[in-house]
Amino acid sequence: VKRNPGEDEFHQAVREVLESLGPVVAKHPDYADAGVIARLCEPERQVIFRVPWMDDSGRAQFNRGFRVQFNSSLGPYKGGIRFHPSVYLGIVKFLGFEQIFKNSLTGLPIGGGKGGSDFDPKGKSDAEIMRFCQSFMTELSRHVGEYTDVPAGDIGVGGREIGYMFGQYKRITNRYESGVFTGKGLAWGGSQVRTEATGYGTVFFVNEMLRTRGDSLDGKRVVVSGSGNVAIYAMEKVHQLGGTVVACSDSDGYVVDEAGIDLDLVKEIKQGRRGRLSEYAESRGANHRTGGSIWDVPCDIALPCATQNELNARDAATLAGHGCAIVAEGANMPSTPEAVRVFRESGIRFAPGKAANAGGVATSALEMQQNASRDSWSFEHTERRLQDIMSGIHDRCLTTADEYGMPGDYVAGANIAGFTKVADAMLALGLV
Ligand code: NDP
């Protein structure tokens, strides 16, 4: 804390992982002796830079850009870029730290990193977004590359932004280096299923949790927070597998639609016109609430898919009171540590983000594979690979939790399995 003052979210993420590692260090004292754990908490490299850009009225503006290259023991740094006014070093470091273990859990050769800016894309014109992305990339291009660091999208960064950044990278370097970015459009090196992957993957993970108990999503009542990339495709897969999503949200409030959320309408509003969910309520005559919490809506399964610390202890207690059986995190660290304690005490089965939402980055790694072999796979093939990867992560969590005497504990399983692979690689590579 003294070494990284004011980085609350980063401290929270580190504490969450370290709390799981007691039994690992007891079994393998060499990790602590070689200083692996302390070294893991220090990024290999952090870049902070000014991003100047011109708004539509001709006024000069600037924002702060970040890239934290946390750990490259398993492969090139890999992690998204977030544009949101709340972005500062503590957020980028928490996300980068989480990414190390998540990427390790996928079983694919990718290290951990994350980036972003405090730029707010809301209300900006297309031209402003393009100028900002080009300026951001002008600096970032010095630090990324197919074998070095491969960014992707996150909050506020989708296909449009990735296109502008990739275009600028191509122009600056004079290289069509497809593997430098993932989340690209299908016509220019992107992969089928990447857009859907995080949301679909989260639901595949939930399906595995249910399957181990002889249950399925059929007939389940589900609440999903957010209405962005992750939330939309989580809702889509829930509906495909027979569940019903009855509520979703954006940063202004949430809608409840007992008939089941009309996903085509959400897509049209959020992806088509970049509008607000209040417009959904107007079109459908559904209930739009601006006060209270989306977690007040009774459900069997809760999928927080918006942002960090959006589900607190009170929400967790409400979910437990309503008989919610499973919480799986589509977002990164959406549940506060106190909420996780309530899940544990009340018997809610809880899948942490680094396991449940790893399908996005896993499919990014599949995009890198396709770029490297100049190939493109079908939707069906890629979705099958994603499903296999999620089921592999699920099994790895449970097997590891069993091995360390904590059966059914997905948090311990994910943290320990993610950690040991990286720690072993760090030991093998020497003091670098
Ligand atoms: P999007 O920008 O597409 O969507 C974010 C959604 O969350 C929007 O509905 C947004 O509402 C809402 N939201 C954002 N910030 C807040 C806030 N402070 N309070 C309330 N609501 C908020 O982002 P993604 O769907 O890509 O990302 C969502 C989460 O999933 C993040 O935690 C991200 O790190 C994580 N994630 C994303 C992956 C990906 O592949 N995209 C991969 C793995 C994890 P509004 O429309 O009002 O802004």
Residues whose N, C-alpha, C, O or C-beta is under 5 A from the ligand:
A	BS01	NDP	G153 D154 I155 G156 T198 G226 S227 G228 N229 V230 A231 S249 D250 S251 D252 C305 A306 T307 Q308 G330 A331 N332 N357 G360
